[in-house]
């Protein structure tokens, strides 16, 4: 088992390295300007290759928004498989937030630089995080690009949805870009968690109905964050209990919500 895991990890790293080299070679004649090609073509190949090496298949339910619709994609944060599933989806005209720690890995650093990832820092550096999100807000406002980030921090040991950070909801409130929730259903028996020992199997990717943010105000940030997290909790519990999405995939209107509670 350990030898097989080591071989898969080695092969995955080789695929990452090859993909980063291909992306870098393509970036030279294109002067680093073909970001969508790097992300949606080369990046998709990298994601699919790593998943294939691990024996992971994925089924997609629903579809991302058209490239012309600015969207903030958010998802639950299940494991190290998340990033490869997400880049394999080739979300149209979408940039990503990713932990700055990962850029120390040379292939990921090259890939992230070329596809213009927003590198984040840990929660214990709030001022630096605010500056990163301000810069992202400015760039996304200018370009109209979509963006993906997970508001869920490290998954709690109970297996429930963890606390949601504020960043995604600040962006949604500022840009008034729709939110499209993505629920990643990775069976526990194949899920490596934050490790690398993924087992072969099938995962499901659910694009949930979009959430209109056109009327969101900063004063309602915590209430909106809680309402969206509650949606993920309902989905997560329903999937664990029945293997199906709940019938109600909406969040309550602002008028129907109880008074905001800080979490």
C-alpha positions in Angstrom: 0.0 0.0 0.0 2.8 2.4 0.9 4.7 1.6 -2.2 1.6 2.1 -4.4 0.9 5.4 -2.7 4.5 6.5 -3.2 4.3 5.6 -6.9 1.1 7.6 -7.3 2.5 10.6 -5.5 5.6 10.5 -7.6 3.6 10.1 -10.8 1.4 13.0 -9.8 4.3 15.3 -9.1 5.8 14.3 -12.5 2.5 15.3 -14.2 2.5 18.6 -12.3 6.1 19.2 -13.4 5.4 18.3 -17.0 2.4 20.5 -17.0 4.2 23.4 -15.6 7.0 23.0 -18.2 4.4 22.8 -21.1 2.6 25.9 -19.7 5.9 27.8 -19.4 6.9 26.8 -23.0 3.6 28.0 -24.3 3.8 31.2 -22.3 7.0 32.3 -24.0 5.6 32.9 -27.5 2.3 34.1 -26.1 4.2 36.6 -23.8 2.3 35.2 -20.8 -0.9 36.7 -22.0 -3.0 33.6 -22.8 -4.1 33.0 -19.2 -7.3 31.2 -20.2 -5.4 28.8 -22.4 -3.0 28.0 -19.6 -5.8 27.5 -17.1 -8.6 26.0 -19.1 -6.6 23.8 -21.5 -3.2 23.0 -19.9 -4.6 23.2 -16.4 -7.5 20.9 -17.2 -5.0 18.4 -18.6 -3.0 18.6 -15.4 -6.0 18.1 -13.1 -7.4 15.2 -15.1 -4.0 13.6 -15.3 -3.4 13.7 -11.5 -6.9 12.4 -10.9 -6.4 9.6 -13.4 -3.1 8.6 -11.8 -5.0 8.3 -8.5 -7.8 6.3 -10.1 -10.3 9.1 -9.3 -13.3 9.6 -11.7 -15.6 12.5 -11.3 -19.2 13.1 -12.4 -20.4 16.6 -13.0 -24.0 17.6 -12.2 -25.0 21.0 -13.6 -22.6 23.4 -15.3 -20.6 26.5 -14.6 -21.8 29.9 -15.6 -21.0 31.3 -19.1 -17.7 33.1 -19.4 -19.5 36.4 -19.8 -21.2 36.2 -16.4 -18.9 37.3 -13.5 -19.2 34.6 -10.9 -17.8 33.9 -7.5 -17.5 30.1 -7.2 -17.3 28.7 -3.7 -17.2 25.1 -2.4 -16.8 23.0 0.6 -13.2 22.1 1.4 -12.8 18.3 1.6 -9.3 17.3 0.8 -6.1 17.6 -1.3 -8.2 16.3 -4.2 -10.2 19.5 -4.3 -7.7 21.6 -6.3 -7.3 18.9 -9.0 -11.0 18.4 -9.4 -11.5 22.2 -9.7 -8.9 22.8 -12.3 -10.1 19.7 -14.2 -13.5 21.5 -14.5 -11.9 24.3 -16.5 -14.2 26.9 -15.0 -14.6 29.6 -17.7 -12.5 32.8 -17.3 -11.9 32.0 -13.6 -9.0 32.9 -11.3 -8.3 31.1 -8.1 -7.3 31.8 -4.5 -4.7 29.4 -3.1 -2.6 29.2 -0.1 0.7 31.0 -0.6 2.5 28.1 1.2 2.0 26.0 -2.0 3.9 28.3 -4.2 7.1 27.0 -2.6 6.6 23.8 -4.7 8.2 24.9 -7.9 5.7 23.4 -10.4 2.7 24.9 -8.5 4.5 28.2 -8.2 5.0 28.3 -12.0 1.5 27.3 -12.8 0.0 29.7 -10.2 2.0 32.6 -11.6 0.9 32.0 -15.2 -2.7 31.5 -14.4 -2.6 34.5 -12.0 -3.6 32.9 -8.8 -4.3 35.2 -5.8 -1.9 33.8 -3.1 -3.3 34.0 0.4 -1.7 34.0 3.8 -2.9 32.4 7.0 -5.8 33.9 9.1 -3.3 35.1 11.7 -2.2 37.8 9.3 -5.5 39.7 9.0 -4.0 43.0 7.6 -2.1 41.1 4.9 -5.2 39.2 4.0 -7.2 42.4 3.7 -4.7 43.8 1.3 -4.8 40.6 -0.8 -8.6 40.7 -1.0 -8.5 44.5 -1.8 -6.1 43.8 -4.7 -8.3 40.9 -5.9 -11.4 43.1 -5.8 -9.7 45.8 -7.8 -8.4 43.4 -10.5 -11.7 41.5 -10.7 -13.7 44.8 -11.1 -11.4 45.8 -13.9 -11.3 42.5 -15.8 -14.8 41.1 -15.1 -13.1 37.7 -14.4 -14.8 35.1 -12.2 -13.0 33.7 -9.2 -13.0 30.5 -7.1 -12.3 30.4 -3.4 -13.3 28.1 -0.6 -14.7 30.0 2.5 -14.5 26.8 4.6 -11.4 26.6 6.7 -9.8 23.3 7.8 -12.5 20.7 8.0 -13.5 19.9 11.6 -13.0 16.4 12.9 -16.7 15.7 13.2 -16.9 15.6 9.4 -19.4 18.5 9.4 -19.0 21.7 7.3 -16.5 24.0 9.0 -16.8 27.7 9.8 -16.9 30.0 6.8 -14.4 32.9 6.4 -15.6 36.3 5.3 -13.5 36.9 2.2 -15.8 35.4 -0.4 -18.7 37.3 0.9 -16.8 40.6 1.0 -16.0 40.1 -2.7 -19.6 39.2 -3.5 -21.0 42.2 -1.6 -18.5 44.6 -3.3 -18.7 43.3 -6.8 -22.4 42.2 -6.7 -21.3 39.2 -8.7 -23.5 36.1 -8.4 -22.3 33.3 -6.1 -22.4 29.7 -7.5 -22.0 27.1 -4.8 -20.2 23.9 -5.7 -20.6 20.9 -3.5 -17.8 18.3 -3.8 -19.0 14.9 -2.7 -16.0 12.7 -2.1 -16.8 9.4 -0.5 -15.0 8.9 2.8 -13.5 5.6 1.8 -11.5 7.2 -1.0 -10.9 10.6 0.5 -7.3 11.3 1.6 -8.2 14.3 3.7 -5.2 16.6 3.9 -2.9 13.6 3.0 -2.1 11.9 -0.2 -3.4 8.4 0.2 -6.4 8.7 -2.1 -8.0 5.4 -3.1 -9.6 4.8 -6.6 -13.3 5.7 -6.8 -15.8 8.1 -8.1 -16.6 11.6 -6.8 -19.5 13.9 -7.7 -19.4 17.6 -8.4 -22.7 19.4 -7.9 -23.2 22.9 -9.3 -26.0 24.4 -7.1 -28.3 27.2 -8.1 -26.7 30.6 -8.3 -27.3 33.2 -5.5 -28.2 36.7 -6.5 -26.1 39.3 -4.6 -27.3 42.4 -6.3 -29.0 43.7 -3.2 -26.3 42.6 -0.7 -25.0 45.3 1.7 -21.9 45.1 3.9 -24.1 45.4 7.0 -25.7 42.1 6.1 -22.3 40.3 5.5 -22.6 38.0 8.5 -26.2 37.1 7.9 -25.4 36.3 4.2 -22.4 34.3 5.2 -24.5 32.3 7.7 -27.3 31.7 5.2 -24.9 30.3 2.6 -23.1 28.1 5.1 -26.5 26.8 6.2 -27.2 25.8 2.6 -23.9 23.8 2.5 -24.8 22.2 5.9 -28.2 21.1 4.5 -26.6 19.7 1.4 -23.9 17.9 3.3 -26.2 16.3 5.8 -28.6 15.2 3.1 -25.9 13.7 1.0 -24.5 11.8 4.0 -28.0 10.6 5.0 -29.6 9.8 1.6 -26.9 10.2 -1.0 -29.1 12.9 -2.6 -29.3 16.7 -2.6 -32.1 18.2 -0.5 -35.2 19.5 -2.3 -34.7 23.0 -1.1 -31.5 24.5 -2.5 -32.3 28.1 -1.8 -31.2 30.5 0.9 -33.9 32.5 2.8 -34.6 36.0 1.6 -33.2 38.8 3.7 -36.7 39.6 5.0 -37.2 36.0 6.1 -33.9 35.7 8.0 -33.5 35.9 11.7 -31.4 38.7 13.1 -27.7 38.2 12.2 -25.6 36.1 14.6 -21.9 36.4 14.5 -20.1 33.0 14.0 
